């Protein structure tokens, strides 16, 4: 493709060759059922859309990579946080964009909707598509994480929002299969959090922040590694995190009593979590965590492995359309023709 043509509107449209990647099973199948009604809106504001349907885990990664290499200037994940995470991993290769002139979007139709909160993407799928066509493009960070997979082999992924371990890894599994999952994603995560707390035993973890030696030993309930702010169906686990800060926010929740935990549940949603005496906040560029015990970890809501874990920030590697964030702390973007 002629590089001078990248970003030039086609027939008055903002993006050339837009692609939508849909997980038809997201939100217990609601995404697939709602797509026929959404497609006309996509094409009214974005033009003809190449639609790809996922068929298995990680399929969206392969589809996104193929679409971008074939010239797509926009790839929209239609689904939840898991679908968006897979699309991000298709957009990036070895921590860098395959095509820096291509952009990502999210049309929220999944059970998990935390990235849309972190990025202030409209909750309505129709309004989210309109925002993709009209809102300024933003440069966001991503994070790269390396951890042990279920079989012990090393797994490497990128994430746009939040990775966590401890209770978070257990909760992410429980939230996918409890009786509220098909009804309300936030309620499913809250129920899973409450049930998991009464069964979970705090774990001794060694944390190494920005290469510090010898690191710190902490008995934790939960550690959240935030590029974005929200996880678990709307919990504001990293309230100071900014998607374009060039840093990772680390929230450490230490062992606490049952009464203290129950009293603190409102803090998980209010953005005041750091007021709790058992909660610690760090801002770093890299974090490593190990433990002598099995500790499950989740990446953007998907339980994919366990400690040991290492994460680092990838500053400004994502170009995202449709967000509502108005100010940038580190990055600016040249306006695309038609913006």
N, C-alpha and C positions, 0 to 999 in steps of 0.2 A: 504494500500500500504506500502511496505517496505520502510522506510524512507531513507535507504542507497541507494535506487534506484532512488530517486528523483533527477532530473537533469542529469541523465545518458543518453546519446544519445541512441535512439532506432534505430537499423539498420544504424548507422552512422549519424542519424539526431540529431539536437541540442535539440529539445524538444520532449518529449513524449506526445502523444495524443493531438496534437494541435486542437484548436477549432476556427472557424471563425463565428462571429455573424454579420449578414448582415441585414441592414435596406433597403429593396428593394425600399422603397419610397423616400429614401434620394436623394437630388438634383433633385427633381421633377421626380423621377423614373429612373434617369440615372444609379443609383447604381445597381438596379436590372437588367437593360439591359446590363450592362458591366460585370456583374459577370461571365457569361459563358466563356468569354474570359480570365478572371483573374484566374479562378480556376486551370487551368493547371500550371500556374506560381506558385501558392501557393503550389501545390503538388510536383512540381519539386524541390523546395528549402526547403520545410518544411515537406514533406512526406504526407501521407494520412491525410486529414483534415475533421473533423466532422463539418459540416456546419449547422448552425441554422438560420432561418429567423424570424425576429420580425414581430409580427402581431398587436401590439398595443403599445401605450406609456408605458414605463417602462418594457416592455417585455424583453428587452436586459438584464436588471438587473437580472431577474429570470433565464434567460438562462445562463448567465455568472456564477451565483452562483451554478446552477446545474452542469455545466460543470466542475468547479473546484472541487466540492465535489465528482464528479465521476472520478477524477484523471487527468484532463487536466492540463498540465504544461505550456500551453500558450493559452491565449484567445485573439484573434485579433478582434477589432471592425472594421467592414467594413462599412464606412459611414462618417458622419461628427462629429462635436463636441458633438451634442446631443447623438448620439449613443455611443461615447466614454465615455461620462459622465455616461450613464446608466451602461455600462460595469464596470466602476470604482466602482459604487455603488454595483454591484454584487460581485466584487473582495473583497470589504471590508465589515466587519460586526462589528458594534459597534466601528468603527474607526480603526480596525486592519485587516490585511489580513486573509482570511479564510485559505489559505495555503501560508506561506511566501516564499516557494520555487517555486510557480507559478508566471508567468510573464504576462504582458499585452503588446499588440501591437496595432498600428493604421494603417489601410490601408485607406488613405483619399479618400473618394468618395462622400462627402456631400456638401451642400451649404456652411456651416460654416467650416472654416479650420484654426482656430486660434491656437488650441493646437499644430498642426503640425509646426506652425511657432515658437511658444514658445520653443518647444522641438527640433526644427531643424530636423524634419522628412521629407524625400523627398516628394515633391509635387506629383510626379508621383506614382500612385498606384503600378506599377511594381517595381520601385526602392525602394519603401517603404517596400515591401515584402522581397526583397533581403537584405535590411538593417536589418530587423528583424532577418534574419538567420545569419548575419555576424557581426553586430556592437556589442560592449560590452553592457552588461546589465547595467542599471543605476537605482540607488535608488532615487526616487523623493518624495517630500512632497505631501500631499493632504490637503485640508481644509474641515472642517465640518461646515455646515451652518444650522441655525435654523431660520425659518421665518413663517409668517402667510400665510396660503394657501388662495385660492380664497373664501373658505367658512368660513374663520376665524380660522380653526383648525391649529395647529402647524404642519409644514412640516419640516423634517430633511433630509438633503442630504449632500453628499460629493461632492467636485468638484476638478478637477485637474488643471484648468486654471484660469478663472476669473468669479467672481460674481459682479454685479453692480446694482445700484438702482438710481432712478431719471429718467433722459432721457433714460438711458440704458434699463430699463424695458419696456418703451413705444416703443423704437426703435426695440427691439427684436421682438415685435409683428408685427410692421409695415414691418420689413424686410422679414417676412415669407410670406407676401401676396401682395407685390407690383408687378408692371409689369416687374421688372427686376429679380425677384427671380429665375425664371427658366433659366435665361440667364447667370448671373454673380453674385455670392454671394457678392463680395466686392462692386460692383456697387449698389446692392440692399441695403446693409447696409448704404452706403454713402448717397443714395437718402433718405432712411428712416431717417437718422440723420438730414439732412437738413430740410426735411418737418416737422419733430417732433420739431425741435428747434423753428420754427415760431409759433407753437401752444402751446408749453410747457411753463408752468409758474414755475419759480424757487420755491423751497420748503424749509421751515425752518426745519432743521434736528438737532437732538441732537446726537453727536458722543461721544462715550466713548472708548478710546484707552488704552488697557492694564489695564483696571480697574481704570483709573484716575477718580478722583472725584473733581468737579461735572461734568466733561465732558465739551464739547464745543458746542455752538450753531452756526450753519452755514447755510446760505441761499445758496443752491446748485443747479447747473444744473445736475451734475453727480458725483457719487462716485463709483470708481472702486476698488474692493478688489482683488488683484492679487497674486495668486501663480505663474502663468505665466505672460507673458508680453503683449500679444496681445489679442484683442477682436474685435468684430464688423467688421469682414471681413478684418482684417489686420491693424486695428488701434493700435498703440503702446502706449496703455494707461498706462502701468506700466513698463517703459523702464528699470528700475533698478532691476526688479524682477528676481529671479533665482528659478528654480524649486526645488533646493536642498538647499535653504538658511536656512531653519528652521524658517522662518518668513513670514509674510504677508506684501505686499506692498499696501498701501492705497493711491490712487490718488483722491484728492478732487478738483473738478472744481466749483468754486463759480460763483454766478450770474455775468453775463457780458453783454455788449451791443451787438446788432446785428452786427455792423461793426467789433467789436473786435472778435466776434465768427467767422465771415466769414474769417477774416485775419488769424485766428488761425487754420483753417482746415488743412493746410499742416503740422502743428506741431503734429497733431494727428497721422500722419504716419511716421514722420521723427525721432521719438525718442527724440525730444526736447520739449516735452510738458511742462516740469518743468520750461522752460524759460518764460512761460506766467505768468504775474503778478497775475492772478486770480487762479492759480493752486498751490496746496499744496501737499507735499509728506510726508508720515509717514511710518515707518517700525516698525511693532508690531507683537505680537504673537496672539492677540485677539482683536476683534472690536465689538462694539454693536452700533446699530443705531435705533432711534425711532423718530416719528413725530406725530404731532396732525392731520396731513392731510394724505390722502391716497397716498402712494408712492410705485409704482410698482418696483419689483426687478426681475432680471433674473439670472439664474445660468448656466454657460457654454453655454450661448446663448438661453436658454429656459426660457420664462417668466412663472414662477410657483407660484408667490406669491407677498407679499408686506411687508413693515415694520409693526411691529418691527422685527429686524434681529440681529442675533448674530453669529459670525464666529470665528473659532480658527484654528490654524495650527496643522496638524498631521505629525510630522517630519518623513521622511524616510519610509513611509508605502507602497509606490508603487514601484514595480519592473517593469521597462519598457524596452522593447526591441525595437531596430530600431531607436534610436535617434542619432542625430549628435553632441550632446554636448560632448566636449572632456575633460572638467575638472569638478571636483566635489569640492564643497566648504566645504561639511560636511561629506559626506558618501563615503564609498568604499564598493565594493562587492567582495566576494570570487569568483574567476572564476568558471564558470560552466564547467563541463567536455565537451570538444569539442570547448570551446571558444578560 
